[in-house]
Amino acid sequence: MTDRPNVLVTRPIMDAPMARLQQRCDVTVHENEFGIPRDELLQVIAGRDAIVTMLTEKVDAEFLEAAGTQLKIVANHAVG
């Protein structure tokens, strides 16, 4: 068992932030630049401690419920 947070990144991000995440967390990256289909997303977020989303992922009550009560943070990676 690990004390490292379990993090999902929904699309590839820049190398420097990814490297920092990987130093501190167990990271899974969805490598498709077009993102995760909603039904698949709701399955793969279950049990995660943190989720890094993009602007196109809808974070709503259904999303948060699917993730579970252990979820500590949802961070959006965007500019603007």
C-alpha positions as a Markdown table, in Angstrom:
| # | Residue | x | y | z |
|---|---|---|---|---|
| 1 | Met | 0.0 | 0.0 | 0.0 |
| 2 | Thr | 1.2 | 3.5 | -0.9 |
| 3 | Asp | 0.8 | 6.8 | 0.8 |
| 4 | Arg | 1.1 | 8.6 | -2.6 |
| 5 | Pro | -2.0 | 10.2 | -3.9 |
| 6 | Asn | -3.7 | 8.5 | -6.8 |
| 7 | Val | -4.1 | 11.1 | -9.6 |
| 8 | Leu | -5.9 | 11.0 | -12.9 |
| 9 | Val | -4.9 | 13.5 | -15.6 |
| 10 | Thr | -7.5 | 13.5 | -18.3 |
| 11 | Arg | -5.2 | 14.6 | -21.2 |
| 12 | Pro | -1.5 | 15.0 | -21.6 |
| 13 | Ile | -0.1 | 18.2 | -20.0 |
| 14 | Met | 3.2 | 20.0 | -20.3 |
| 15 | Asp | 6.3 | 18.1 | -19.2 |
| 16 | Ala | 7.4 | 20.2 | -16.2 |
| 17 | Pro | 4.0 | 20.0 | -14.3 |
| 18 | Met | 3.7 | 16.3 | -15.2 |
| 19 | Ala | 7.2 | 15.6 | -13.9 |
| 20 | Arg | 6.3 | 17.3 | -10.6 |
| 21 | Leu | 3.1 | 15.3 | -10.2 |
| 22 | Gln | 4.9 | 12.0 | -11.0 |
| 23 | Gln | 7.5 | 12.8 | -8.3 |
| 24 | Arg | 4.8 | 13.0 | -5.6 |
| 25 | Cys | 1.9 | 11.0 | -6.9 |
| 26 | Asp | 0.8 | 7.8 | -8.6 |
| 27 | Val | -0.3 | 9.3 | -11.9 |
| 28 | Thr | -2.5 | 7.9 | -14.7 |
| 29 | Val | -2.7 | 10.0 | -17.9 |
| 30 | His | -5.3 | 9.5 | -20.5 |
| 31 | Glu | -3.1 | 9.8 | -23.5 |
| 32 | Asn | -5.8 | 10.7 | -26.1 |
| 33 | Glu | -5.6 | 14.4 | -26.9 |
| 34 | Phe | -9.3 | 14.5 | -27.5 |
| 35 | Gly | -10.1 | 13.5 | -23.9 |
| 36 | Ile | -12.1 | 10.7 | -22.3 |
| 37 | Pro | -15.7 | 10.0 | -23.4 |
| 38 | Arg | -18.0 | 10.9 | -20.5 |
| 39 | Asp | -19.2 | 7.3 | -19.8 |
| 40 | Glu | -15.6 | 6.1 | -19.6 |
| 41 | Leu | -14.6 | 9.2 | -17.5 |
| 42 | Leu | -17.2 | 8.4 | -14.9 |
| 43 | Gln | -15.7 | 4.9 | -14.5 |
| 44 | Val | -12.0 | 5.8 | -14.4 |
| 45 | Ile | -12.4 | 8.6 | -11.8 |
| 46 | Ala | -13.7 | 6.2 | -9.2 |
| 47 | Gly | -11.4 | 6.0 | -6.2 |
| 48 | Arg | -9.0 | 8.8 | -7.3 |
| 49 | Asp | -7.6 | 11.2 | -4.7 |
| 50 | Ala | -7.2 | 14.0 | -7.3 |
| 51 | Ile | -8.2 | 14.6 | -10.9 |
| 52 | Val | -6.7 | 17.1 | -13.3 |
| 53 | Thr | -9.3 | 18.0 | -15.9 |
| 54 | Met | -9.4 | 20.1 | -19.0 |
| 55 | Leu | -11.9 | 22.7 | -19.9 |
| 56 | Thr | -14.0 | 20.2 | -21.9 |
| 57 | Glu | -14.7 | 17.8 | -18.9 |
| 58 | Lys | -17.9 | 18.7 | -17.2 |
| 59 | Val | -17.4 | 18.6 | -13.4 |
| 60 | Asp | -20.9 | 18.3 | -11.9 |
| 61 | Ala | -22.7 | 16.4 | -9.2 |
| 62 | Glu | -22.7 | 13.2 | -11.3 |
| 63 | Phe | -18.9 | 13.5 | -11.7 |
| 64 | Leu | -18.3 | 14.1 | -8.0 |
| 65 | Glu | -20.5 | 11.2 | -7.0 |
| 66 | Ala | -18.8 | 8.8 | -9.4 |
| 67 | Ala | -15.4 | 9.8 | -8.1 |
| 68 | Gly | -16.3 | 9.0 | -4.5 |
| 69 | Thr | -15.8 | 10.5 | -1.1 |
| 70 | Gln | -12.1 | 10.1 | -0.9 |
| 71 | Leu | -11.7 | 12.7 | -3.7 |
| 72 | Lys | -9.8 | 15.7 | -2.3 |
| 73 | Ile | -9.3 | 18.0 | -5.3 |
| 74 | Val | -10.4 | 18.5 | -8.9 |
| 75 | Ala | -8.0 | 20.9 | -10.7 |
| 76 | Asn | -8.7 | 22.4 | -14.1 |
| 77 | His | -5.7 | 22.8 | -16.4 |
| 78 | Ala | -6.5 | 25.7 | -18.7 |
| 79 | Val | -5.4 | 29.2 | -19.7 |
| 80 | Gly | -7.2 | 32.4 | -19.8 |
